[in-house]
Amino acid sequence: MITTDQSQQLLSNGGNVVDNDGNKIGSIGQVFLDDQTGQPEWVTTKTGMFGGGESFVPLRHAELTGDDLRVPYDKDKVKDAPRISDSEGHLSEEEEGTLYSYYGENGVDYDSSYDTSSDSDASGDVGHDTSSPNTDSAGTRSEEQLNVGTETRETGRARLRKYIVTENVTTTVPVSREEVRVEREPITDANRGDAMSGGDLTTEEHDVVLHEEKVVVDKETVPVERVRMDKETVTGEQQVDETVRKEQVELEDQSGTTGQDVPDSERRG
């Protein structure tokens, strides 16, 4: 017996009605509860895209298998079930009897242990649709769309720092020095007076001061350039690979033909 919590699970998970062999009969549409007991009594399976393609299946022998509902009927049996108008979300006692008769079940004695009063309320309704307050012939198909944008986040910091290094500088500087050389002049009429001004033979000393250049090294600090930090934006491309989900619809009519939804991008006029 399917409980109320299990019926809500079936509606939330979007499972299928399957036969004893696990073959899909159709997707789960609506669950109808007994007005007196509040227990799940009927399920509809969407054998077509629109509400008119839903068939009623009794839940008395149904079993929950994962997200699917297993019933002891094959697909043809369910698809050929009497079409019941449930525009008000209820099944009358007469409509329920017609369905039970088709499935070979005794609807009058069905699960009497749940019945606390009578088989129907004053209006004669024995079940109501709990999947939606208003049902129609159309449904909404949804899909996920990928929205890709960018955000700015801090990746690191840059700092401009000065530090001192030492290096050897080699350069060549020209230097000069004085050296002594002896120059001899012959006696001429022009210098004879200077040469004969002294004694005949004498002892003398003559001094000459010599000079030379020495390398002097001095250092000074001078500015050579200005250094600053700046930022520039470099634009590249990054590929995004993500998975999105979307709903598909399929159409099953009573002839057994199944059609799958074709995306708009593949349609040809």
FENHU-V597497 format. One record per residue. N is the residue number from 1. RES is the residue in three letters. NEAR is the number of other C-alpha atoms within 12 Angstrom. Layout:
BEGIN
{{N RES NEAR} {N RES NEAR}}
END
This chain:
BEGIN
{{1 MET 23} {2 ILE 30} {3 THR 25} {4 THR 23} {5 ASP 17} {6 GLN 25} {7 SER 37} {8 GLN 28} {9 GLN 23} {10 LEU 34} {11 LEU 29} {12 SER 20} {13 ASN 17} {14 GLY 23} {15 GLY 30} {16 ASN 33} {17 VAL 46} {18 VAL 33} {19 ASP 28} {20 ASN 21} {21 ASP 16} {22 GLY 22} {23 ASN 20} {24 LYS 27} {25 ILE 41} {26 GLY 43} {27 SER 37} {28 ILE 40} {29 GLY 43} {30 GLN 42} {31 VAL 44} {32 PHE 41} {33 LEU 35} {34 ASP 40} {35 ASP 32} {36 GLN 25} {37 THR 26} {38 GLY 27} {39 GLN 33} {40 PRO 37} {41 GLU 40} {42 TRP 46} {43 VAL 44} {44 THR 48} {45 THR 44} {46 LYS 38} {47 THR 41} {48 GLY 32} {49 MET 30} {50 PHE 23} {51 GLY 31} {52 GLY 28} {53 GLY 34} {54 GLU 39} {55 SER 40} {56 PHE 47} {57 VAL 50} {58 PRO 43} {59 LEU 38} {60 ARG 29} {61 HIS 24} {62 ALA 27} {63 GLU 26} {64 LEU 28} {65 THR 21} {66 GLY 17} {67 ASP 22} {68 ASP 33} {69 LEU 45} {70 ARG 37} {71 VAL 38} {72 PRO 25} {73 TYR 30} {74 ASP 23} {75 LYS 34} {76 ASP 20} {77 LYS 22} {78 VAL 33} {79 LYS 32} {80 ASP 25} {81 ALA 30} {82 PRO 23} {83 ARG 26} {84 ILE 27} {85 SER 22} {86 ASP 29} {87 SER 19} {88 GLU 19} {89 GLY 29} {90 HIS 34} {91 LEU 35} {92 SER 28} {93 GLU 26} {94 GLU 20} {95 GLU 25} {96 GLU 38} {97 GLY 25} {98 THR 24} {99 LEU 32} {100 TYR 26} {101 SER 18} {102 TYR 23} {103 TYR 28} {104 GLY 16} {105 GLU 20} {106 ASN 18} {107 GLY 26} {108 VAL 20} {109 ASP 15} {110 TYR 24} {111 ASP 24} {112 SER 18} {113 SER 13} {114 TYR 21} {115 ASP 20} {116 THR 16} {117 SER 14} {118 SER 20} {119 ASP 30} {120 SER 26} {121 ASP 21} {122 ALA 13} {123 SER 13} {124 GLY 20} {125 ASP 27} {126 VAL 34} {127 GLY 36} {128 HIS 37} {129 ASP 34} {130 THR 32} {131 SER 27} {132 SER 19} {133 PRO 13} {134 ASN 18} {135 THR 23} {136 ASP 20} {137 SER 17} {138 ALA 14} {139 GLY 19} {140 THR 13} {141 ARG 15} {142 SER 12} {143 GLU 14} {144 GLU 13} {145 GLN 12} {146 LEU 13} {147 ASN 11} {148 VAL 11} {149 GLY 8} {150 THR 9} {151 GLU 6} {152 THR 6} {153 ARG 7} {154 GLU 7} {155 THR 6} {156 GLY 6} {157 ARG 9} {158 ALA 11} {159 ARG 9} {160 LEU 10} {161 ARG 9} {162 LYS 9} {163 TYR 6} {164 ILE 6} {165 VAL 6} {166 THR 6} {167 GLU 6} {168 ASN 6} {169 VAL 8} {170 THR 6} {171 THR 8} {172 THR 7} {173 VAL 11} {174 PRO 11} {175 VAL 12} {176 SER 12} {177 ARG 13} {178 GLU 12} {179 GLU 11} {180 VAL 11} {181 ARG 8} {182 VAL 8} {183 GLU 6} {184 ARG 6} {185 GLU 12} {186 PRO 10} {187 ILE 12} {188 THR 11} {189 ASP 11} {190 ALA 11} {191 ASN 12} {192 ARG 13} {193 GLY 11} {194 ASP 13} {195 ALA 16} {196 MET 15} {197 SER 11} {198 GLY 12} {199 GLY 10} {200 ASP 8} {201 LEU 9} {202 THR 9} {203 THR 8} {204 GLU 8} {205 GLU 6} {206 HIS 7} {207 ASP 7} {208 VAL 11} {209 VAL 10} {210 LEU 12} {211 HIS 12} {212 GLU 12} {213 GLU 12} {214 LYS 11} {215 VAL 13} {216 VAL 9} {217 VAL 9} {218 ASP 6} {219 LYS 7} {220 GLU 6} {221 THR 6} {222 VAL 6} {223 PRO 7} {224 VAL 6} {225 GLU 6} {226 ARG 7} {227 VAL 10} {228 ARG 11} {229 MET 11} {230 ASP 9} {231 LYS 8} {232 GLU 6} {233 THR 6} {234 VAL 6} {235 THR 6} {236 GLY 6} {237 GLU 7} {238 GLN 9} {239 GLN 7} {240 VAL 11} {241 ASP 9} {242 GLU 11} {243 THR 11} {244 VAL 12} {245 ARG 12} {246 LYS 15} {247 GLU 18} {248 GLN 18} {249 VAL 25} {250 GLU 22} {251 LEU 25} {252 GLU 29} {253 ASP 25} {254 GLN 25} {255 SER 15} {256 GLY 17} {257 THR 12} {258 THR 17} {259 GLY 16} {260 GLN 14} {261 ASP 18} {262 VAL 14} {263 PRO 14} {264 ASP 8} {265 SER 8} {266 GLU 8} {267 ARG 8} {268 ARG 7} {269 GLY 5}}
END
